[in-house]
Amino acid sequence: MTESETAETEIETARATRTQRFAEWLMRREEARAEKESSLEGLVKLNVLVSFLTLGLVGGFEAVQLGISLIPYL
């Protein structure tokens, strides 16, 4: 191999390494985003539960039944 071929090979290797590091970073970012979404889903479910409990305490059982019956219209 000549010097220019060796230099080109090193440049290609450096590019591949940068591309690989970028791809790994993208994958880590996507995994973190998926974890965040799953925690948000849990918070939404908790919020709905607490809202219905509060509605039950304030408005009584009939208000809870009415609230549940209105869910399909949301």
Buried (B, 14 or more C-beta within 10 A) or exposed (E): EEEEEEEEEEEEEEEEEEEEEEEEEEEEEEEEEEEEEEEEEEEEEEEEEEEBEEBBEEEEEEBBEEBEEEEEEE
